Amino acid sequence: ITLSLRLRINITTGHVFLTLISIFTCFETNNLLPGLILFFAINLLGIFYLVFELAIGFIQAFVFSLLCSQYLEEHRI
């Protein structure tokens, strides 16, 4: 249970952060030129964080499968 809880919390944290970035992008682009520059800067940050979150997801899946296989090896049914 702790392995799946750890994996779920890490995934949820990434999604919450991406949601906050997109909400900030929608509400902070009122002025034309500064808003446009801010829009592109925040979207670039969002794209970078999305790629980072994807890499973290692969690492989390690898660690989860590794720990599950070790647990199953030690506690054979």
All heavy atoms as an XYZ file, in Angstrom:
626
protein
N       0.830     -1.186      0.000
C       0.000      0.000      0.000
C       0.874      1.247      0.000
O       0.548      2.220     -0.666
C      -0.948     -0.004      1.224
C      -1.968     -1.111      1.046
C      -1.629      1.327      1.374
C      -2.883     -1.271      2.225
N       1.973      1.240      0.729
C       2.806      2.439      0.810
C       3.459      2.767     -0.530
O       3.629      3.941     -0.856
C       3.893      2.281      1.879
O       4.693      1.142      1.568
C       3.287      2.134      3.250
N       3.810      1.737     -1.308
C       4.410      2.002     -2.613
C       3.423      2.682     -3.550
O       3.764      3.646     -4.236
C       4.897      0.692     -3.241
C       6.045     -0.023     -2.554
C       6.346     -1.328     -3.253
C       7.260      0.864     -2.529
N       2.203      2.183     -3.586
C       1.208      2.782     -4.478
C       0.807      4.173     -3.999
O       0.570      5.065     -4.805
C      -0.014      1.881     -4.588
O      -0.589      1.676     -3.328
N       0.759      4.389     -2.690
C       0.436      5.704     -2.160
C       1.529      6.712     -2.516
O       1.241      7.839     -2.927
C       0.259      5.617     -0.647
C      -0.211      6.873      0.052
C      -1.606      7.249     -0.415
C      -0.212      6.651      1.550
N       2.769      6.305     -2.399
C       3.895      7.168     -2.747
C       3.858      7.546     -4.218
O       4.039      8.713     -4.583
C       5.194      6.437     -2.424
C       6.445      7.153     -2.812
C       7.659      6.267     -2.447
N       8.870      6.838     -2.942
C       9.407      6.541     -4.115
N       8.845      5.679     -4.912
N      10.528      7.108     -4.496
N       3.584      6.578     -5.077
C       3.515      6.833     -6.506
C       2.364      7.776     -6.834
O       2.515      8.723     -7.612
C       3.355      5.505     -7.253
C       3.352      5.548     -8.767
C       4.685      6.048     -9.272
C       3.057      4.176     -9.322
N       1.219      7.566     -6.235
C       0.037      8.398     -6.499
C       0.240      9.836     -6.029
O      -0.157     10.785     -6.734
C      -1.185      7.780     -5.823
C      -2.442      8.523     -6.058
C      -2.829      8.466     -7.502
N      -3.945      9.365     -7.729
C      -4.223      9.900     -8.881
N      -3.505      9.614     -9.926
N      -5.233     10.705     -9.012
N       0.849     10.030     -4.886
C       1.079     11.384     -4.373
C       2.053     12.137     -5.268
O       1.856     13.321     -5.561
C       1.569     11.330     -2.918
C       0.423     10.917     -2.006
C       2.155     12.660     -2.478
C       0.831     10.656     -0.584
N       3.089     11.484     -5.739
C       4.051     12.142     -6.623
C       3.414     12.523     -7.952
O       3.694     13.599     -8.490
C       5.266     11.249     -6.851
C       6.157     11.201     -5.641
O       6.163     12.111     -4.835
N       6.901     10.120     -5.497
N       2.567     11.674     -8.492
C       1.891     11.991     -9.748
C       0.921     13.149     -9.540
O       0.852     14.080    -10.355
C       1.171     10.743    -10.295
C       2.194      9.723    -10.787
C       0.222     11.113    -11.419
C       1.586      8.390    -11.140
N       0.163     13.122     -8.459
C      -0.816     14.175     -8.189
C      -0.140     15.524     -7.981
O      -0.641     16.556     -8.446
C      -1.650     13.806     -6.951
O      -2.251     12.531     -7.173
C      -2.729     14.821     -6.690
N       0.988     15.552     -7.318
C       1.706     16.796     -7.089
C       2.121     17.438     -8.409
O       1.992     18.654     -8.586
C       2.945     16.542     -6.218
O       2.535     15.919     -5.011
C       3.684     17.822     -5.911
N       2.593     16.646     -9.333
C       2.964     17.177    -10.647
C       1.781     17.749    -11.390
O       1.867     18.816    -12.010
N       0.643     17.064    -11.327
C      -0.551     17.556    -12.015
C      -1.071     18.840    -11.385
O      -1.518     19.745    -12.096
C      -1.651     16.501    -12.010
C      -1.367     15.345    -12.904
N      -1.029     15.489    -14.225
C      -1.383     14.013    -12.673
C      -0.846     14.308    -14.765
N      -1.044     13.383    -13.834
N      -0.997     18.955    -10.080
C      -1.450     20.176     -9.404
C      -0.568     21.355     -9.814
O      -1.064     22.449    -10.098
C      -1.447     19.984     -7.872
C      -1.596     21.301     -7.142
C      -2.552     19.033     -7.463
N       0.725     21.141     -9.882
C       1.634     22.216    -10.273
C       1.384     22.653    -11.712
O       1.380     23.852    -12.011
C       3.088     21.782    -10.075
C       4.062     22.905    -10.223
C       4.131     23.893     -9.261
C       4.892     22.979    -11.316
C       5.033     24.943     -9.392
C       5.792     24.019    -11.457
C       5.857     25.001    -10.500
N       1.170     21.698    -12.619
C       0.862     22.056    -14.013
C      -0.458     22.803    -14.113
O      -0.593     23.733    -14.914
C       0.826     20.797    -14.883
C       2.179     20.190    -15.210
C       2.004     18.874    -15.956
C       3.004     21.153    -16.034
N      -1.431     22.449    -13.305
C      -2.708     23.162    -13.290
C      -2.529     24.589    -12.807
O      -3.110     25.529    -13.370
C      -3.725     22.421    -12.398
O      -3.866     21.086    -12.875
C      -5.058     23.112    -12.403
N      -1.718     24.776    -11.772
C      -1.461     26.128    -11.274
C      -0.754     26.992    -12.313
O      -1.055     28.183    -12.449
C      -0.642     26.071     -9.988
C      -1.366     25.533     -8.762
C      -0.400     25.431     -7.582
C      -2.542     26.414     -8.414
N       0.162     26.410    -13.059
C       0.838     27.157    -14.125
C      -0.166     27.577    -15.189
O      -0.159     28.719    -15.654
C       1.989     26.321    -14.743
C       3.154     26.238    -13.776
C       2.460     26.939    -16.052
C       4.277     25.348    -14.249
N      -1.062     26.690    -15.586
C      -2.029     27.039    -16.628
C      -3.038     28.067    -16.134
O      -3.449     28.954    -16.886
C      -2.741     25.790    -17.133
O      -3.523     25.218    -16.115
N      -3.446     27.995    -14.874
C      -4.368     29.001    -14.321
C      -3.688     30.363    -14.271
O      -4.281     31.386    -14.628
C      -4.853     28.579    -12.925
C      -5.822     27.406    -13.041
C      -5.528     29.737    -12.201
C      -6.204     26.798    -11.713
N      -2.432     30.404    -13.868
C      -1.694     31.664    -13.822
C      -1.562     32.259    -15.218
O      -1.648     33.466    -15.393
C      -0.318     31.441    -13.198
C       0.465     32.705    -13.010
C       0.115     33.597    -12.015
C       1.536     32.994    -13.825
C       0.831     34.765    -11.833
C       2.256     34.158    -13.656
C       1.908     35.047    -12.660
N      -1.364     31.408    -16.229
C      -1.260     31.878    -17.602
C      -2.565     32.518    -18.058
O      -2.554     33.561    -18.717
C      -0.903     30.709    -18.542
O       0.312     30.130    -18.117
C      -0.749     31.171    -19.958
N      -3.681     31.942    -17.704
C      -4.974     32.475    -18.138
C      -5.295     33.813    -17.496
O      -5.861     34.689    -18.143
C      -6.086     31.474    -17.816
S      -6.009     29.988    -18.780
N      -4.953     34.014    -16.249
C      -5.369     35.210    -15.527
C      -4.361     36.352    -15.548
O      -4.705     37.470    -15.206
C      -5.706     34.876    -14.076
C      -6.958     34.078    -13.952
C      -6.935     32.830    -13.381
C      -8.166     34.566    -14.419
C      -8.096     32.079    -13.265
C      -9.328     33.830    -14.315
C      -9.289     32.585    -13.734
N      -3.125     36.103    -15.927
C      -2.111     37.143    -15.864
C      -1.740     37.715    -17.217
O      -0.708     38.348    -17.354
C      -0.852     36.606    -15.173
C      -1.039     36.342    -13.702
C      -1.366     37.597    -12.921
O      -0.816     38.670    -13.232
O      -2.177     37.511    -11.995
N      -2.528     37.522    -18.253
C      -2.196     38.038    -19.579
C      -3.199     39.108    -19.997
O      -3.781     39.047    -21.066
C      -2.157     36.896    -20.605
O      -3.413     36.220    -20.561
C      -1.035     35.946    -20.332
N      -3.406     40.128    -19.162
C      -4.369     41.180    -19.455
C      -3.796     42.240    -20.383
O      -4.434     42.637    -21.348
C      -4.851     41.830    -18.158
C      -5.638     40.855    -17.314
O      -6.211     39.910    -17.835
N      -5.652     41.076    -16.018
N      -2.617     42.774    -20.104
C      -1.997     43.795    -20.958
C      -1.433     43.135    -22.205
O      -0.996     41.985    -22.172
C      -0.894     44.522    -20.206
C      -1.439     45.240    -18.992
O      -2.616     45.575    -18.946
N      -0.576     45.453    -18.014
N      -1.399     43.856    -23.300
C      -1.054     43.246    -24.581
C       0.403     42.791    -24.641
O       0.679     41.611    -24.703
C      -1.360     44.208    -25.729
C      -1.153     43.630    -27.117
C      -2.029     42.401    -27.311
C      -1.452     44.656    -28.168
N       1.354     43.713    -24.607
C       2.758     43.313    -24.783
C       3.331     42.611    -23.557
O       3.888     41.514    -23.697
C       3.612     44.520    -25.174
C       5.053     44.180    -25.539
C       5.091     43.199    -26.712
C       5.813     45.427    -25.863
N       3.231     43.179    -22.359
C       3.762     42.427    -21.200
C       3.023     41.116    -20.984
O       3.621     40.111    -20.604
C       3.545     43.368    -20.019
C       3.378     44.709    -20.593
C       2.772     44.505    -21.947
N       1.721     41.105    -21.268
C       0.954     39.875    -21.119
C       1.385     38.816    -22.103
O       1.457     37.636    -21.787
N       1.714     39.247    -23.325
C       2.150     38.303    -24.356
C       3.512     37.708    -24.013
O       3.728     36.506    -24.155
C       2.201     39.017    -25.703
C       2.322     38.144    -26.940
C       1.124     37.202    -27.032
C       2.410     39.006    -28.170
N       4.413     38.565    -23.543
C       5.738     38.069    -23.139
C       5.606     37.115    -21.955
O       6.222     36.044    -21.933
C       6.664     39.256    -22.803
C       6.967     40.054    -24.059
C       7.955     38.766    -22.152
C       7.677     41.360    -23.802
N       4.792     37.492    -20.991
C       4.560     36.630    -19.837
C       3.899     35.318    -20.246
O       4.240     34.251    -19.742
C       3.703     37.365    -18.810
C       3.463     36.657    -17.489
C       4.771     36.489    -16.745
C       2.462     37.432    -16.661
N       2.973     35.388    -21.195
C       2.288     34.198    -21.694
C       3.285     33.197    -22.278
O       3.259     32.012    -21.960
C       1.250     34.601    -22.739
C       0.559     33.456    -23.405
C      -0.433     32.756    -22.743
C       0.893     33.078    -24.692
C      -1.077     31.698    -23.343
C       0.256     32.024    -25.299
C      -0.733     31.332    -24.627
N       4.186     33.690    -23.133
C       5.166     32.787    -23.741
C       6.175     32.267    -22.719
O       6.579     31.101    -22.779
C       5.886     33.471    -24.905
C       5.038     33.561    -26.131
C       4.728     34.787    -26.678
C       4.526     32.420    -26.735
C       3.934     34.880    -27.802
C       3.731     32.500    -27.854
C       3.439     33.740    -28.390
N       6.563     33.109    -21.768
C       7.518     32.669    -20.751
C       6.909     31.586    -19.869
O       7.556     30.572    -19.568
C       7.969     33.860    -19.906
N       5.664     31.780    -19.473
C       5.020     30.791    -18.606
C       4.741     29.502    -19.371
O       4.893     28.403    -18.827
C       3.741     31.377    -17.985
C       4.112     32.454    -16.989
C       2.925     30.298    -17.305
C       2.947     33.195    -16.409
N       4.357     29.619    -20.637
C       4.130     28.404    -21.426
C       5.424     27.644    -21.659
O       5.422     26.409    -21.675
C       3.456     28.737    -22.747
C       1.973     28.903    -22.584
O       1.384     28.319    -21.686
N       1.375     29.696    -23.435
N       6.534     28.359    -21.847
C       7.819     27.684    -21.973
C       8.172     26.967    -20.684
O       8.666     25.832    -20.716
C       8.911     28.697    -22.324
C       9.671     28.317    -23.579
C       9.441     29.377    -24.615
C      11.098     28.141    -23.250
N       7.919     27.623    -19.561
C       8.139     26.984    -18.267
C       7.241     25.763    -18.104
O       7.685     24.716    -17.624
C       7.869     27.981    -17.135
C       7.964     27.428    -15.717
C       9.403     27.084    -15.387
C       7.408     28.429    -14.737
N       6.000     25.874    -18.554
C       5.069     24.745    -18.473
C       5.513     23.567    -19.327
O       5.413     22.415    -18.899
N       6.008     23.854    -20.522
C       6.489     22.776    -21.404
C       7.715     22.102    -20.793
O       7.834     20.871    -20.796
C       6.784     23.325    -22.807
C       5.473     23.694    -23.494
C       7.563     22.322    -23.645
C       5.649     24.447    -24.784
N       8.634     22.917    -20.263
C       9.809     22.348    -19.608
C       9.403     21.470    -18.428
O       9.921     20.368    -18.260
C      10.751     23.463    -19.126
C      11.852     22.974    -18.234
C      12.918     22.270    -18.765
C      11.817     23.187    -16.867
C      13.934     21.800    -17.951
C      12.815     22.726    -16.045
C      13.886     22.035    -16.590
N       8.453     21.960    -17.629
C       8.036     21.185    -16.465
C       7.286     19.924    -16.874
O       7.390     18.900    -16.205
C       7.176     22.034    -15.526
C       6.945     21.346    -14.213
C       7.946     21.280    -13.270
C       5.748     20.711    -13.935
C       7.761     20.629    -12.069
C       5.549     20.050    -12.735
C       6.554     20.015    -11.808
O       6.372     19.349    -10.632
N       6.558     19.969    -17.984
C       5.856     18.785    -18.474
C       6.849     17.696    -18.882
O       6.668     16.519    -18.546
C       4.952     19.153    -19.641
C       4.064     18.064    -20.202
C       3.047     17.623    -19.147
C       3.357     18.550    -21.442
N       7.912     18.079    -19.568
C       8.953     17.108    -19.944
C       9.651     16.572    -18.687
O       9.912     15.365    -18.573
C       9.968     17.763    -20.910
C      11.171     16.874    -21.131
C       9.292     18.089    -22.228
N       9.917     17.459    -17.749
C      10.523     17.047    -16.484
C       9.617     16.075    -15.734
O      10.073     15.056    -15.212
C      10.801     18.294    -15.627
C      11.389     18.006    -14.288
C      12.696     17.560    -14.172
C      10.652     18.197    -13.136
C      13.246     17.301    -12.936
C      11.185     17.936    -11.898
C      12.490     17.490    -11.800
N       8.324     16.368    -15.707
C       7.354     15.508    -15.022
C       7.249     14.138    -15.697
O       7.090     13.121    -15.023
C       5.995     16.204    -14.996
C       4.966     15.525    -14.165
C       5.284     15.550    -12.694
O       5.934     16.491    -12.224
O       4.881     14.599    -11.998
N       7.367     14.107    -17.004
C       7.356     12.835    -17.733
C       8.570     11.986    -17.361
O       8.442     10.779    -17.127
C       7.322     13.100    -19.233
C       7.158     11.907    -20.145
C       5.809     11.239    -19.906
C       7.282     12.333    -21.581
N       9.739     12.621    -17.272
C      10.945     11.889    -16.868
C      10.815     11.375    -15.432
O      11.186     10.230    -15.145
C      12.172     12.789    -16.999
N      10.279     12.197    -14.554
C      10.066     11.775    -13.166
C       9.076     10.610    -13.109
O       9.238      9.676    -12.324
C       9.562     12.958    -12.308
C      10.647     14.006    -12.184
C       9.096     12.509    -10.942
C      11.884     13.546    -11.458
N       8.059     10.641    -13.965
C       7.090      9.544    -14.013
C       7.741      8.229    -14.399
O       7.429      7.177    -13.828
N       8.649      8.269    -15.369
C       9.351      7.043    -15.754
C      10.231      6.530    -14.618
O      10.297      5.326    -14.372
C      10.199      7.274    -17.007
C       9.403      7.262    -18.278
C       9.422      8.360    -19.118
C       8.637      6.170    -18.635
C       8.697      8.359    -20.281
C       7.900      6.154    -19.800
C       7.933      7.260    -20.631
N      10.894      7.433    -13.929
C      11.735      7.024    -12.803
C      10.874      6.435    -11.688
O      11.227      5.403    -11.094
C      12.576      8.210    -12.296
C      13.602      8.606    -13.345
C      13.261      7.878    -10.978
C      14.309      9.907    -13.053
N       9.729      7.064    -11.412
C       8.832      6.553    -10.373
C       8.309      5.162    -10.740
O       8.224      4.281     -9.881
C       7.651      7.508    -10.172
C       8.004      8.792     -9.497
C       8.361      8.589     -8.045
O       7.870      7.695     -7.380
N       9.242      9.435     -7.553
N       7.954      4.960    -11.993
C       7.469      3.650    -12.420
C       8.563      2.593    -12.295
O       8.297      1.457    -11.884
C       6.969      3.724    -13.853
N       9.794      2.966    -12.630
C      10.906      2.029    -12.500
C      11.138      1.655    -11.042
O      11.292      0.477    -10.709
C      12.173      2.635    -13.110
C      13.391      1.786    -12.906
C      13.542      0.605    -13.611
C      14.368      2.159    -12.004
C      14.658     -0.191    -13.417
C      15.478      1.378    -11.798
C      15.627      0.204    -12.508
N      11.153      2.646    -10.161
C      11.364      2.377     -8.738
C      10.219      1.545     -8.174
O      10.440      0.603     -7.397
C      11.531      3.706     -7.958
C      11.473      3.490     -6.464
C      12.833      4.378     -8.340
N       8.994      1.854     -8.571
C       7.829      1.098     -8.115
C       7.923     -0.367     -8.528
O       7.724     -1.271     -7.716
C       6.553      1.723     -8.673
C       5.293      1.033     -8.240
C       4.802      1.210     -6.962
C       4.594      0.219     -9.109
C       3.630      0.586     -6.553
C       3.436     -0.414     -8.717
C       2.956     -0.226     -7.433
N       8.262     -0.610     -9.796
C       8.365     -2.003    -10.252
C       9.546     -2.720     -9.604
O       9.459     -3.908     -9.288
C       8.467     -2.055    -11.775
O       9.626     -1.396    -12.206
N      10.643     -2.009     -9.384
C      11.798     -2.612     -8.732
C      11.472     -3.001     -7.288
O      11.772     -4.120     -6.850
C      12.977     -1.639     -8.765
C      14.292     -2.135     -8.207
C      14.880     -3.200     -9.113
C      15.258     -0.976     -8.070
N      10.837     -2.108     -6.544
C      10.493     -2.408     -5.159
C       9.430     -3.501     -5.058
O       9.483     -4.346     -4.159
C      10.021     -1.139     -4.448
C      11.100     -0.084     -4.190
C      10.480      1.163     -3.610
C      12.194     -0.623     -3.303
N       8.486     -3.507     -5.997
C       7.474     -4.579     -6.001
C       8.105     -5.932     -6.275
O       7.759     -6.929     -5.632
C       6.399     -4.292     -7.043
S       5.183     -3.113     -6.498
N       9.027     -5.980     -7.223
C       9.663     -7.261     -7.528
C      10.516     -7.746     -6.348
O      10.549     -8.942     -6.058
C      10.504     -7.157     -8.792
O      11.593     -6.294     -8.593
N      11.195     -6.843     -5.667
C      11.966     -7.248     -4.493
C      11.052     -7.729     -3.371
O      11.356     -8.705     -2.685
C      12.833     -6.095     -4.000
C      14.020     -5.835     -4.866
C      14.868     -4.698     -4.334
O      14.469     -3.985     -3.414
N      16.046     -4.538     -4.911
N       9.936     -7.056     -3.179
C       8.993     -7.467     -2.139
C       8.416     -8.844     -2.459
O       8.320     -9.709     -1.582
C       7.872     -6.437     -2.019
C       6.823     -6.831     -1.019
C       7.030     -6.683      0.343
C       5.605     -7.371     -1.441
C       6.079     -7.050      1.264
C       4.636     -7.745     -0.531
C       4.876     -7.583      0.822
O       3.926     -7.960      1.731
N       8.038     -9.054     -3.706
C       7.465    -10.348     -4.085
C       8.497    -11.468     -4.020
O       8.153    -12.612     -3.749
C       6.858    -10.261     -5.485
C       5.580     -9.433     -5.585
C       5.151     -9.291     -7.036
C       4.481    -10.037     -4.753
N       9.752    -11.135     -4.276
C      10.802    -12.136     -4.191
C      11.033    -12.564     -2.731
O      11.252    -13.736     -2.447
C      12.094    -11.572     -4.784
C      13.218    -12.581     -4.840
C      14.431    -11.995     -5.507
O      14.343    -11.621     -6.693
O      15.465    -11.897     -4.806
N      10.953    -11.609     -1.819
C      11.173    -11.935     -0.405
C       9.982    -12.619      0.225
O      10.141    -13.429      1.143
C      11.496    -10.647      0.373
C      12.851    -10.077      0.051
C      13.112     -8.774      0.793
O      12.266     -8.395      1.632
O      14.130     -8.148      0.520
N       8.777    -12.293     -0.212
C       7.555    -12.836      0.408
C       6.789    -13.669     -0.609
O       5.731    -13.290     -1.073
C       6.651    -11.710      0.910
C       7.324    -10.776      1.867
N       8.170    -11.199      2.853
C       7.278     -9.434      1.991
C       8.601    -10.162      3.549
N       8.078     -9.061      3.031
N       7.341    -14.799     -0.931
C       6.661    -15.696     -1.891
C       5.420    -16.288     -1.270
O       5.402    -16.689     -0.116
C       7.602    -16.796     -2.335
C       8.731    -16.229     -3.155
C       9.569    -17.336     -3.710
N      10.724    -16.707     -4.356
C      11.100    -17.007     -5.559
N      10.487    -17.933     -6.245
N      12.141    -16.399     -6.091
N       4.412    -16.367     -2.081
C       3.128    -16.912     -1.611
C       3.038    -18.382     -1.958
O       3.409    -18.859     -2.941
C       1.951    -16.142     -2.225
C       2.010    -14.707     -1.743
C       0.649    -16.785     -1.858
C       0.978    -13.807     -2.339
